[in-house]
């Protein structure tokens, strides 16, 4: 699923989580962030929600094109290892 938003904030995070969850329910376990240019901590929360859903569903989430500010926030909050695959 390619995210169709340039920004992920608390204003649209519930819709972003729902779209990701729907994609995963349909068998799409890849989320492409290449269109996202701005995000706040809500983006980290979205990813963590998707990871929980993937784990509960037996799927493996793959994240592509993560923006630098999202990676910085993940590092700040100590969840970078969960978000960035080795």
PyMOL Python script that loads the backbone (N, CA, C, O; Angstrom):
from pymol import cmd

cmd.read_pdbstr("""\
ATOM      1  N   UNK A   1       0.845  -1.171   0.000  1.00  0.00           N
ATOM      2  CA  UNK A   1       0.000   0.000   0.000  1.00  0.00           C
ATOM      3  C   UNK A   1       0.888   1.232   0.000  1.00  0.00           C
ATOM      4  O   UNK A   1       1.777   1.357   0.843  1.00  0.00           O
ATOM      5  N   UNK A   2       0.663   2.116  -0.913  1.00  0.00           N
ATOM      6  CA  UNK A   2       1.362   3.399  -0.917  1.00  0.00           C
ATOM      7  C   UNK A   2       0.486   4.396  -0.176  1.00  0.00           C
ATOM      8  O   UNK A   2      -0.668   4.618  -0.544  1.00  0.00           O
ATOM      9  N   UNK A   3       1.038   4.988   0.860  1.00  0.00           N
ATOM     10  CA  UNK A   3       0.279   5.993   1.604  1.00  0.00           C
ATOM     11  C   UNK A   3      -0.047   7.155   0.686  1.00  0.00           C
ATOM     12  O   UNK A   3       0.814   7.635  -0.052  1.00  0.00           O
ATOM     13  N   UNK A   4      -1.280   7.602   0.732  1.00  0.00           N
ATOM     14  CA  UNK A   4      -1.755   8.663  -0.153  1.00  0.00           C
ATOM     15  C   UNK A   4      -1.853  10.000   0.571  1.00  0.00           C
ATOM     16  O   UNK A   4      -2.774  10.779   0.330  1.00  0.00           O
ATOM     17  N   UNK A   5      -0.903  10.256   1.451  1.00  0.00           N
ATOM     18  CA  UNK A   5      -0.895  11.509   2.185  1.00  0.00           C
ATOM     19  C   UNK A   5       0.527  12.033   2.267  1.00  0.00           C
ATOM     20  O   UNK A   5       1.479  11.254   2.317  1.00  0.00           O
ATOM     21  N   UNK A   6       0.672  13.339   2.280  1.00  0.00           N
ATOM     22  CA  UNK A   6       1.989  13.946   2.421  1.00  0.00           C
ATOM     23  C   UNK A   6       2.358  14.162   3.875  1.00  0.00           C
ATOM     24  O   UNK A   6       3.508  14.467   4.192  1.00  0.00           O
ATOM     25  N   UNK A   7       1.383  14.004   4.759  1.00  0.00           N
ATOM     26  CA  UNK A   7       1.599  14.297   6.164  1.00  0.00           C
ATOM     27  C   UNK A   7       0.861  13.287   7.044  1.00  0.00           C
ATOM     28  O   UNK A   7      -0.280  12.920   6.765  1.00  0.00           O
ATOM     29  N   UNK A   8       1.530  12.849   8.106  1.00  0.00           N
ATOM     30  CA  UNK A   8       0.872  12.007   9.104  1.00  0.00           C
ATOM     31  C   UNK A   8       1.009  12.712  10.448  1.00  0.00           C
ATOM     32  O   UNK A   8       2.103  12.859  10.993  1.00  0.00           O
ATOM     33  N   UNK A   9      -0.142  13.141  10.962  1.00  0.00           N
ATOM     34  CA  UNK A   9      -0.181  13.839  12.245  1.00  0.00           C
ATOM     35  C   UNK A   9      -1.363  13.304  13.045  1.00  0.00           C
ATOM     36  O   UNK A   9      -2.084  12.416  12.590  1.00  0.00           O
ATOM     37  N   UNK A  10      -1.552  13.856  14.239  1.00  0.00           N
ATOM     38  CA  UNK A  10      -2.690  13.405  15.043  1.00  0.00           C
ATOM     39  C   UNK A  10      -4.022  13.702  14.359  1.00  0.00           C
ATOM     40  O   UNK A  10      -5.037  13.100  14.709  1.00  0.00           O
ATOM     41  N   UNK A  11      -4.036  14.607  13.404  1.00  0.00           N
ATOM     42  CA  UNK A  11      -5.280  14.946  12.699  1.00  0.00           C
ATOM     43  C   UNK A  11      -5.760  13.819  11.783  1.00  0.00           C
ATOM     44  O   UNK A  11      -6.964  13.643  11.599  1.00  0.00           O
ATOM     45  N   UNK A  12      -4.819  13.050  11.206  1.00  0.00           N
ATOM     46  CA  UNK A  12      -5.234  12.007  10.267  1.00  0.00           C
ATOM     47  C   UNK A  12      -4.756  10.608  10.644  1.00  0.00           C
ATOM     48  O   UNK A  12      -4.986   9.660   9.894  1.00  0.00           O
ATOM     49  N   UNK A  13      -4.102  10.464  11.779  1.00  0.00           N
ATOM     50  CA  UNK A  13      -3.547   9.163  12.180  1.00  0.00           C
ATOM     51  C   UNK A  13      -4.598   8.047  12.232  1.00  0.00           C
ATOM     52  O   UNK A  13      -4.312   6.946  11.760  1.00  0.00           O
ATOM     53  N   UNK A  14      -5.791   8.273  12.778  1.00  0.00           N
ATOM     54  CA  UNK A  14      -6.774   7.176  12.798  1.00  0.00           C
ATOM     55  C   UNK A  14      -7.115   6.655  11.398  1.00  0.00           C
ATOM     56  O   UNK A  14      -7.281   5.451  11.201  1.00  0.00           O
ATOM     57  N   UNK A  15      -7.216   7.563  10.437  1.00  0.00           N
ATOM     58  CA  UNK A  15      -7.516   7.144   9.066  1.00  0.00           C
ATOM     59  C   UNK A  15      -6.340   6.398   8.451  1.00  0.00           C
ATOM     60  O   UNK A  15      -6.532   5.443   7.698  1.00  0.00           O
ATOM     61  N   UNK A  16      -5.118   6.834   8.772  1.00  0.00           N
ATOM     62  CA  UNK A  16      -3.923   6.171   8.254  1.00  0.00           C
ATOM     63  C   UNK A  16      -3.833   4.756   8.811  1.00  0.00           C
ATOM     64  O   UNK A  16      -3.558   3.811   8.072  1.00  0.00           O
ATOM     65  N   UNK A  17      -4.062   4.610  10.111  1.00  0.00           N
ATOM     66  CA  UNK A  17      -4.039   3.272  10.725  1.00  0.00           C
ATOM     67  C   UNK A  17      -5.102   2.383  10.078  1.00  0.00           C
ATOM     68  O   UNK A  17      -4.830   1.228   9.749  1.00  0.00           O
ATOM     69  N   UNK A  18      -6.288   2.908   9.901  1.00  0.00           N
ATOM     70  CA  UNK A  18      -7.378   2.120   9.308  1.00  0.00           C
ATOM     71  C   UNK A  18      -7.041   1.692   7.884  1.00  0.00           C
ATOM     72  O   UNK A  18      -7.321   0.556   7.500  1.00  0.00           O
ATOM     73  N   UNK A  19      -6.447   2.578   7.103  1.00  0.00           N
ATOM     74  CA  UNK A  19      -6.082   2.237   5.724  1.00  0.00           C
ATOM     75  C   UNK A  19      -5.023   1.136   5.701  1.00  0.00           C
ATOM     76  O   UNK A  19      -5.099   0.211   4.893  1.00  0.00           O
ATOM     77  N   UNK A  20      -4.051   1.238   6.579  1.00  0.00           N
ATOM     78  CA  UNK A  20      -3.011   0.214   6.656  1.00  0.00           C
ATOM     79  C   UNK A  20      -3.570  -1.126   7.082  1.00  0.00           C
ATOM     80  O   UNK A  20      -3.212  -2.166   6.530  1.00  0.00           O
ATOM     81  N   UNK A  21      -4.441  -1.094   8.057  1.00  0.00           N
ATOM     82  CA  UNK A  21      -5.059  -2.323   8.551  1.00  0.00           C
ATOM     83  C   UNK A  21      -5.897  -2.975   7.443  1.00  0.00           C
ATOM     84  O   UNK A  21      -5.854  -4.192   7.264  1.00  0.00           O
ATOM     85  N   UNK A  22      -6.648  -2.169   6.711  1.00  0.00           N
ATOM     86  CA  UNK A  22      -7.457  -2.705   5.609  1.00  0.00           C
ATOM     87  C   UNK A  22      -6.563  -3.337   4.540  1.00  0.00           C
ATOM     88  O   UNK A  22      -6.884  -4.397   4.004  1.00  0.00           O
ATOM     89  N   UNK A  23      -5.451  -2.688   4.237  1.00  0.00           N
ATOM     90  CA  UNK A  23      -4.521  -3.236   3.245  1.00  0.00           C
ATOM     91  C   UNK A  23      -3.965  -4.577   3.718  1.00  0.00           C
ATOM     92  O   UNK A  23      -3.869  -5.526   2.939  1.00  0.00           O
ATOM     93  N   UNK A  24      -3.600  -4.651   4.995  1.00  0.00           N
ATOM     94  CA  UNK A  24      -3.066  -5.902   5.533  1.00  0.00           C
ATOM     95  C   UNK A  24      -4.120  -7.001   5.535  1.00  0.00           C
ATOM     96  O   UNK A  24      -3.811  -8.160   5.256  1.00  0.00           O
ATOM     97  N   UNK A  25      -5.352  -6.647   5.847  1.00  0.00           N
ATOM     98  CA  UNK A  25      -6.430  -7.636   5.810  1.00  0.00           C
ATOM     99  C   UNK A  25      -6.619  -8.168   4.395  1.00  0.00           C
ATOM    100  O   UNK A  25      -7.057  -9.302   4.201  1.00  0.00           O
ATOM    101  N   UNK A  26      -6.287  -7.343   3.417  1.00  0.00           N
ATOM    102  CA  UNK A  26      -6.373  -7.759   2.018  1.00  0.00           C
ATOM    103  C   UNK A  26      -5.117  -8.459   1.523  1.00  0.00           C
ATOM    104  O   UNK A  26      -5.030  -8.815   0.347  1.00  0.00           O
ATOM    105  N   UNK A  27      -4.134  -8.663   2.414  1.00  0.00           N
ATOM    106  CA  UNK A  27      -2.919  -9.384   2.037  1.00  0.00           C
ATOM    107  C   UNK A  27      -1.744  -8.522   1.646  1.00  0.00           C
ATOM    108  O   UNK A  27      -0.697  -9.054   1.276  1.00  0.00           O
ATOM    109  N   UNK A  28      -1.875  -7.211   1.712  1.00  0.00           N
ATOM    110  CA  UNK A  28      -0.776  -6.300   1.366  1.00  0.00           C
ATOM    111  C   UNK A  28      -0.042  -5.920   2.644  1.00  0.00           C
ATOM    112  O   UNK A  28      -0.548  -5.137   3.448  1.00  0.00           O
ATOM    113  N   UNK A  29       1.146  -6.473   2.829  1.00  0.00           N
ATOM    114  CA  UNK A  29       1.920  -6.265   4.047  1.00  0.00           C
ATOM    115  C   UNK A  29       3.037  -5.247   3.855  1.00  0.00           C
ATOM    116  O   UNK A  29       3.902  -5.115   4.721  1.00  0.00           O
ATOM    117  N   UNK A  30       3.036  -4.528   2.740  1.00  0.00           N
ATOM    118  CA  UNK A  30       4.067  -3.530   2.450  1.00  0.00           C
ATOM    119  C   UNK A  30       3.431  -2.149   2.512  1.00  0.00           C
ATOM    120  O   UNK A  30       2.409  -1.897   1.873  1.00  0.00           O
ATOM    121  N   UNK A  31       4.046  -1.250   3.291  1.00  0.00           N
ATOM    122  CA  UNK A  31       3.566   0.130   3.384  1.00  0.00           C
ATOM    123  C   UNK A  31       4.676   1.036   2.850  1.00  0.00           C
ATOM    124  O   UNK A  31       5.797   1.029   3.358  1.00  0.00           O
ATOM    125  N   UNK A  32       4.348   1.807   1.830  1.00  0.00           N
ATOM    126  CA  UNK A  32       5.288   2.709   1.170  1.00  0.00           C
ATOM    127  C   UNK A  32       5.037   4.136   1.643  1.00  0.00           C
ATOM    128  O   UNK A  32       3.963   4.695   1.419  1.00  0.00           O
ATOM    129  N   UNK A  33       6.026   4.715   2.290  1.00  0.00           N
ATOM    130  CA  UNK A  33       5.945   6.067   2.834  1.00  0.00           C
ATOM    131  C   UNK A  33       6.516   7.121   1.897  1.00  0.00           C
ATOM    132  O   UNK A  33       6.673   8.270   2.311  1.00  0.00           O
ATOM    133  N   UNK A  34       6.830   6.784   0.664  1.00  0.00           N
ATOM    134  CA  UNK A  34       7.556   7.711  -0.208  1.00  0.00           C
ATOM    135  C   UNK A  34       6.823   9.030  -0.473  1.00  0.00           C
ATOM    136  O   UNK A  34       7.462  10.013  -0.848  1.00  0.00           O
ATOM    137  N   UNK A  35       5.520   9.076  -0.291  1.00  0.00           N
ATOM    138  CA  UNK A  35       4.795  10.336  -0.504  1.00  0.00           C
ATOM    139  C   UNK A  35       4.710  11.183   0.767  1.00  0.00           C
ATOM    140  O   UNK A  35       4.246  12.322   0.718  1.00  0.00           O
ATOM    141  N   UNK A  36       5.149  10.641   1.895  1.00  0.00           N
ATOM    142  CA  UNK A  36       5.058  11.349   3.177  1.00  0.00           C
ATOM    143  C   UNK A  36       6.270  12.269   3.331  1.00  0.00           C
ATOM    144  O   UNK A  36       7.413  11.815   3.294  1.00  0.00           O
ATOM    145  N   UNK A  37       6.006  13.573   3.505  1.00  0.00           N
ATOM    146  CA  UNK A  37       7.090  14.545   3.671  1.00  0.00           C
ATOM    147  C   UNK A  37       7.120  15.157   5.069  1.00  0.00           C
ATOM    148  O   UNK A  37       8.105  15.790   5.451  1.00  0.00           O
ATOM    149  N   UNK A  38       6.052  14.972   5.826  1.00  0.00           N
ATOM    150  CA  UNK A  38       5.998  15.503   7.189  1.00  0.00           C
ATOM    151  C   UNK A  38       5.249  14.517   8.077  1.00  0.00           C
ATOM    152  O   UNK A  38       4.223  13.956   7.694  1.00  0.00           O
ATOM    153  N   UNK A  39       5.793  14.324   9.270  1.00  0.00           N
ATOM    154  CA  UNK A  39       5.076  13.497  10.225  1.00  0.00           C
ATOM    155  C   UNK A  39       5.465  13.894  11.636  1.00  0.00           C
ATOM    156  O   UNK A  39       6.518  14.486  11.871  1.00  0.00           O
ATOM    157  N   UNK A  40       4.590  13.553  12.569  1.00  0.00           N
ATOM    158  CA  UNK A  40       4.897  13.762  13.977  1.00  0.00           C
ATOM    159  C   UNK A  40       4.877  12.402  14.659  1.00  0.00           C
ATOM    160  O   UNK A  40       4.882  11.373  13.984  1.00  0.00           O
ATOM    161  N   UNK A  41       4.855  12.382  15.964  1.00  0.00           N
ATOM    162  CA  UNK A  41       4.900  11.122  16.696  1.00  0.00           C
ATOM    163  C   UNK A  41       3.722  10.203  16.363  1.00  0.00           C
ATOM    164  O   UNK A  41       3.781   9.001  16.622  1.00  0.00           O
ATOM    165  N   UNK A  42       2.678  10.752  15.802  1.00  0.00           N
ATOM    166  CA  UNK A  42       1.536   9.928  15.396  1.00  0.00           C
ATOM    167  C   UNK A  42       1.932   8.894  14.353  1.00  0.00           C
ATOM    168  O   UNK A  42       1.358   7.806  14.313  1.00  0.00           O
ATOM    169  N   UNK A  43       2.902   9.217  13.513  1.00  0.00           N
ATOM    170  CA  UNK A  43       3.360   8.260  12.502  1.00  0.00           C
ATOM    171  C   UNK A  43       4.014   7.057  13.162  1.00  0.00           C
ATOM    172  O   UNK A  43       3.828   5.925  12.717  1.00  0.00           O
ATOM    173  N   UNK A  44       4.776   7.295  14.219  1.00  0.00           N
ATOM    174  CA  UNK A  44       5.378   6.186  14.970  1.00  0.00           C
ATOM    175  C   UNK A  44       4.271   5.337  15.583  1.00  0.00           C
ATOM    176  O   UNK A  44       4.337   4.108  15.543  1.00  0.00           O
ATOM    177  N   UNK A  45       3.266   5.976  16.142  1.00  0.00           N
ATOM    178  CA  UNK A  45       2.143   5.248  16.734  1.00  0.00           C
ATOM    179  C   UNK A  45       1.409   4.417  15.679  1.00  0.00           C
ATOM    180  O   UNK A  45       0.981   3.300  15.967  1.00  0.00           O
ATOM    181  N   UNK A  46       1.259   4.942  14.476  1.00  0.00           N
ATOM    182  CA  UNK A  46       0.616   4.188  13.388  1.00  0.00           C
ATOM    183  C   UNK A  46       1.398   2.915  13.099  1.00  0.00           C
ATOM    184  O   UNK A  46       0.822   1.833  12.985  1.00  0.00           O
ATOM    185  N   UNK A  47       2.705   3.054  12.981  1.00  0.00           N
ATOM    186  CA  UNK A  47       3.536   1.894  12.669  1.00  0.00           C
ATOM    187  C   UNK A  47       3.452   0.857  13.787  1.00  0.00           C
ATOM    188  O   UNK A  47       3.352  -0.340  13.519  1.00  0.00           O
ATOM    189  N   UNK A  48       3.491   1.310  15.030  1.00  0.00           N
ATOM    190  CA  UNK A  48       3.401   0.369  16.146  1.00  0.00           C
ATOM    191  C   UNK A  48       2.049  -0.352  16.148  1.00  0.00           C
ATOM    192  O   UNK A  48       1.981  -1.543  16.453  1.00  0.00           O
ATOM    193  N   UNK A  49       0.991   0.357  15.812  1.00  0.00           N
ATOM    194  CA  UNK A  49      -0.329  -0.276  15.715  1.00  0.00           C
ATOM    195  C   UNK A  49      -0.336  -1.325  14.605  1.00  0.00           C
ATOM    196  O   UNK A  49      -0.882  -2.414  14.784  1.00  0.00           O
ATOM    197  N   UNK A  50       0.264  -1.006  13.465  1.00  0.00           N
ATOM    198  CA  UNK A  50       0.332  -1.964  12.365  1.00  0.00           C
ATOM    199  C   UNK A  50       1.163  -3.183  12.742  1.00  0.00           C
ATOM    200  O   UNK A  50       0.807  -4.311  12.402  1.00  0.00           O
ATOM    201  N   UNK A  51       2.276  -2.953  13.449  1.00  0.00           N
ATOM    202  CA  UNK A  51       3.115  -4.071  13.875  1.00  0.00           C
ATOM    203  C   UNK A  51       2.355  -5.012  14.812  1.00  0.00           C
ATOM    204  O   UNK A  51       2.465  -6.233  14.699  1.00  0.00           O
ATOM    205  N   UNK A  52       1.592  -4.441  15.725  1.00  0.00           N
ATOM    206  CA  UNK A  52       0.769  -5.269  16.616  1.00  0.00           C
ATOM    207  C   UNK A  52      -0.254  -6.070  15.814  1.00  0.00           C
ATOM    208  O   UNK A  52      -0.455  -7.259  16.060  1.00  0.00           O
ATOM    209  N   UNK A  53      -0.897  -5.407  14.854  1.00  0.00           N
ATOM    210  CA  UNK A  53      -1.883  -6.085  14.017  1.00  0.00           C
ATOM    211  C   UNK A  53      -1.224  -7.202  13.204  1.00  0.00           C
ATOM    212  O   UNK A  53      -1.761  -8.306  13.109  1.00  0.00           O
ATOM    213  N   UNK A  54      -0.071  -6.911  12.624  1.00  0.00           N
ATOM    214  CA  UNK A  54       0.645  -7.912  11.820  1.00  0.00           C
ATOM    215  C   UNK A  54       1.015  -9.113  12.676  1.00  0.00           C
ATOM    216  O   UNK A  54       0.827 -10.259  12.267  1.00  0.00           O
ATOM    217  N   UNK A  55       1.539  -8.847  13.860  1.00  0.00           N
ATOM    218  CA  UNK A  55       1.919  -9.947  14.754  1.00  0.00           C
ATOM    219  C   UNK A  55       0.698 -10.799  15.108  1.00  0.00           C
ATOM    220  O   UNK A  55       0.767 -12.028  15.086  1.00  0.00           O
ATOM    221  N   UNK A  56      -0.402 -10.154  15.428  1.00  0.00           N
ATOM    222  CA  UNK A  56      -1.624 -10.879  15.805  1.00  0.00           C
ATOM    223  C   UNK A  56      -2.194 -11.663  14.624  1.00  0.00           C
ATOM    224  O   UNK A  56      -2.856 -12.684  14.811  1.00  0.00           O
ATOM    225  N   UNK A  57      -1.934 -11.181  13.412  1.00  0.00           N
ATOM    226  CA  UNK A  57      -2.482 -11.814  12.211  1.00  0.00           C
ATOM    227  C   UNK A  57      -1.523 -12.811  11.573  1.00  0.00           C
ATOM    228  O   UNK A  57      -1.885 -13.497  10.617  1.00  0.00           O
ATOM    229  N   UNK A  58      -0.314 -12.894  12.090  1.00  0.00           N
ATOM    230  CA  UNK A  58       0.674 -13.806  11.518  1.00  0.00           C
ATOM    231  C   UNK A  58       1.347 -13.280  10.278  1.00  0.00           C
ATOM    232  O   UNK A  58       1.949 -14.050   9.530  1.00  0.00           O
ATOM    233  N   UNK A  59       1.262 -11.981  10.039  1.00  0.00           N
ATOM    234  CA  UNK A  59       1.882 -11.380   8.865  1.00  0.00           C
ATOM    235  C   UNK A  59       3.192 -10.706   9.215  1.00  0.00           C
ATOM    236  O   UNK A  59       3.525 -10.537  10.388  1.00  0.00           O
ATOM    237  N   UNK A  60       3.930 -10.324   8.188  1.00  0.00           N
ATOM    238  CA  UNK A  60       5.197  -9.621   8.376  1.00  0.00           C
ATOM    239  C   UNK A  60       5.128  -8.289   7.641  1.00  0.00           C
ATOM    240  O   UNK A  60       5.088  -8.239   6.411  1.00  0.00           O
ATOM    241  N   UNK A  61       5.114  -7.225   8.410  1.00  0.00           N
ATOM    242  CA  UNK A  61       5.017  -5.884   7.848  1.00  0.00           C
ATOM    243  C   UNK A  61       6.357  -5.431   7.296  1.00  0.00           C
ATOM    244  O   UNK A  61       7.397  -5.617   7.928  1.00  0.00           O
ATOM    245  N   UNK A  62       6.324  -4.834   6.105  1.00  0.00           N
ATOM    246  CA  UNK A  62       7.525  -4.260   5.497  1.00  0.00           C
ATOM    247  C   UNK A  62       7.256  -2.781   5.245  1.00  0.00           C
ATOM    248  O   UNK A  62       6.231  -2.420   4.667  1.00  0.00           O
ATOM    249  N   UNK A  63       8.184  -1.927   5.681  1.00  0.00           N
ATOM    250  CA  UNK A  63       8.044  -0.482   5.531  1.00  0.00           C
ATOM    251  C   UNK A  63       9.071   0.022   4.538  1.00  0.00           C
ATOM    252  O   UNK A  63      10.254  -0.299   4.646  1.00  0.00           O
ATOM    253  N   UNK A  64       8.622   0.812   3.569  1.00  0.00           N
ATOM    254  CA  UNK A  64       9.507   1.352   2.542  1.00  0.00           C
ATOM    255  C   UNK A  64       9.471   2.875   2.550  1.00  0.00           C
ATOM    256  O   UNK A  64       8.456   3.476   2.905  1.00  0.00           O
ATOM    257  N   UNK A  65      10.568   3.490   2.163  1.00  0.00           N
ATOM    258  CA  UNK A  65      10.610   4.941   1.963  1.00  0.00           C
ATOM    259  C   UNK A  65      10.346   5.758   3.201  1.00  0.00           C
ATOM    260  O   UNK A  65       9.718   6.814   3.120  1.00  0.00           O
ATOM    261  N   UNK A  66      10.812   5.293   4.354  1.00  0.00           N
ATOM    262  CA  UNK A  66      10.554   6.030   5.593  1.00  0.00           C
ATOM    263  C   UNK A  66      11.244   7.389   5.571  1.00  0.00           C
ATOM    264  O   UNK A  66      12.438   7.469   5.282  1.00  0.00           O
ATOM    265  N   UNK A  67      10.511   8.458   5.873  1.00  0.00           N
ATOM    266  CA  UNK A  67      11.114   9.789   5.877  1.00  0.00           C
ATOM    267  C   UNK A  67      12.094   9.953   7.047  1.00  0.00           C
ATOM    268  O   UNK A  67      11.965   9.299   8.082  1.00  0.00           O
ATOM    269  N   UNK A  68      13.056  10.825   6.858  1.00  0.00           N
ATOM    270  CA  UNK A  68      14.101  11.042   7.864  1.00  0.00           C
ATOM    271  C   UNK A  68      13.528  11.488   9.204  1.00  0.00           C
ATOM    272  O   UNK A  68      14.022  11.073  10.252  1.00  0.00           O
ATOM    273  N   UNK A  69      12.490  12.332   9.188  1.00  0.00           N
ATOM    274  CA  UNK A  69      11.953  12.793  10.477  1.00  0.00           C
ATOM    275  C   UNK A  69      11.269  11.663  11.237  1.00  0.00           C
ATOM    276  O   UNK A  69      11.276  11.658  12.468  1.00  0.00           O
ATOM    277  N   UNK A  70      10.681  10.710  10.528  1.00  0.00           N
ATOM    278  CA  UNK A  70      10.078   9.560  11.194  1.00  0.00           C
ATOM    279  C   UNK A  70      11.159   8.674  11.805  1.00  0.00           C
ATOM    280  O   UNK A  70      11.008   8.199  12.930  1.00  0.00           O
ATOM    281  N   UNK A  71      12.239   8.451  11.075  1.00  0.00           N
ATOM    282  CA  UNK A  71      13.349   7.661  11.606  1.00  0.00           C
ATOM    283  C   UNK A  71      13.967   8.332  12.825  1.00  0.00           C
ATOM    284  O   UNK A  71      14.342   7.660  13.786  1.00  0.00           O
ATOM    285  N   UNK A  72      14.072   9.645  12.786  1.00  0.00           N
ATOM    286  CA  UNK A  72      14.605  10.396  13.924  1.00  0.00           C
ATOM    287  C   UNK A  72      13.714  10.236  15.154  1.00  0.00           C
ATOM    288  O   UNK A  72      14.211  10.044  16.263  1.00  0.00           O
ATOM    289  N   UNK A  73      12.414  10.315  14.960  1.00  0.00           N
ATOM    290  CA  UNK A  73      11.475  10.136  16.073  1.00  0.00           C
ATOM    291  C   UNK A  73      11.545   8.708  16.620  1.00  0.00           C
ATOM    292  O   UNK A  73      11.515   8.509  17.835  1.00  0.00           O
ATOM    293  N   UNK A  74      11.636   7.732  15.745  1.00  0.00           N
ATOM    294  CA  UNK A  74      11.724   6.341  16.187  1.00  0.00           C
ATOM    295  C   UNK A  74      12.978   6.124  17.027  1.00  0.00           C
ATOM    296  O   UNK A  74      12.948   5.411  18.030  1.00  0.00           O
ATOM    297  N   UNK A  75      14.069   6.738  16.612  1.00  0.00           N
ATOM    298  CA  UNK A  75      15.314   6.635  17.372  1.00  0.00           C
ATOM    299  C   UNK A  75      15.171   7.321  18.731  1.00  0.00           C
ATOM    300  O   UNK A  75      15.595   6.783  19.753  1.00  0.00           O
ATOM    301  N   UNK A  76      14.576   8.502  18.733  1.00  0.00           N
ATOM    302  CA  UNK A  76      14.368   9.260  19.962  1.00  0.00           C
ATOM    303  C   UNK A  76      13.565   8.462  20.976  1.00  0.00           C
ATOM    304  O   UNK A  76      13.872   8.483  22.168  1.00  0.00           O
ATOM    305  N   UNK A  77      12.533   7.754  20.508  1.00  0.00           N
ATOM    306  CA  UNK A  77      11.656   7.001  21.397  1.00  0.00           C
ATOM    307  C   UNK A  77      12.118   5.571  21.636  1.00  0.00           C
ATOM    308  O   UNK A  77      11.440   4.811  22.328  1.00  0.00           O
ATOM    309  N   UNK A  78      13.266   5.193  21.070  1.00  0.00           N
ATOM    310  CA  UNK A  78      13.824   3.884  21.333  1.00  0.00           C
ATOM    311  C   UNK A  78      13.141   2.730  20.626  1.00  0.00           C
ATOM    312  O   UNK A  78      13.244   1.584  21.063  1.00  0.00           O
ATOM    313  N   UNK A  79      12.440   3.023  19.531  1.00  0.00           N
ATOM    314  CA  UNK A  79      11.749   1.955  18.800  1.00  0.00           C
ATOM    315  C   UNK A  79      12.294   1.769  17.385  1.00  0.00           C
ATOM    316  O   UNK A  79      11.672   1.105  16.555  1.00  0.00           O
ATOM    317  N   UNK A  80      13.442   2.350  17.121  1.00  0.00           N
ATOM    318  CA  UNK A  80      14.037   2.271  15.786  1.00  0.00           C
ATOM    319  C   UNK A  80      14.244   0.812  15.352  1.00  0.00           C
ATOM    320  O   UNK A  80      14.016   0.476  14.189  1.00  0.00           O
ATOM    321  N   UNK A  81      14.670  -0.043  16.266  1.00  0.00           N
ATOM    322  CA  UNK A  81      14.917  -1.452  15.926  1.00  0.00           C
ATOM    323  C   UNK A  81      13.630  -2.168  15.523  1.00  0.00           C
ATOM    324  O   UNK A  81      13.680  -3.130  14.756  1.00  0.00           O
ATOM    325  N   UNK A  82      12.495  -1.724  16.017  1.00  0.00           N
ATOM    326  CA  UNK A  82      11.222  -2.336  15.641  1.00  0.00           C
ATOM    327  C   UNK A  82      10.780  -1.906  14.248  1.00  0.00           C
ATOM    328  O   UNK A  82      10.091  -2.646  13.546  1.00  0.00           O
ATOM    329  N   UNK A  83      11.183  -0.702  13.859  1.00  0.00           N
ATOM    330  CA  UNK A  83      10.706  -0.111  12.622  1.00  0.00           C
ATOM    331  C   UNK A  83      11.635  -0.364  11.448  1.00  0.00           C
ATOM    332  O   UNK A  83      11.178  -0.571  10.324  1.00  0.00           O
ATOM    333  N   UNK A  84      12.933  -0.348  11.700  1.00  0.00           N
ATOM    334  CA  UNK A  84      13.911  -0.519  10.638  1.00  0.00           C
ATOM    335  C   UNK A  84      14.373  -1.967  10.641  1.00  0.00           C
ATOM    336  O   UNK A  84      15.002  -2.422  11.596  1.00  0.00           O
ATOM    337  N   UNK A  85      14.062  -2.688   9.574  1.00  0.00           N
ATOM    338  CA  UNK A  85      14.469  -4.089   9.473  1.00  0.00           C
ATOM    339  C   UNK A  85      15.982  -4.158   9.277  1.00  0.00           C
ATOM    340  O   UNK A  85      16.559  -3.340   8.562  1.00  0.00           O
ATOM    341  N   UNK A  86      16.619  -5.139   9.916  1.00  0.00           N
ATOM    342  CA  UNK A  86      18.082  -5.279   9.760  1.00  0.00           C
ATOM    343  C   UNK A  86      18.479  -5.670   8.364  1.00  0.00           C
ATOM    344  O   UNK A  86      19.666  -5.825   8.080  1.00  0.00           O
TER     345      UNK A  86
END
""", "prot")
cmd.dss("prot")
cmd.show_as("cartoon", "prot")
cmd.util.cbc("prot")
cmd.orient("prot")
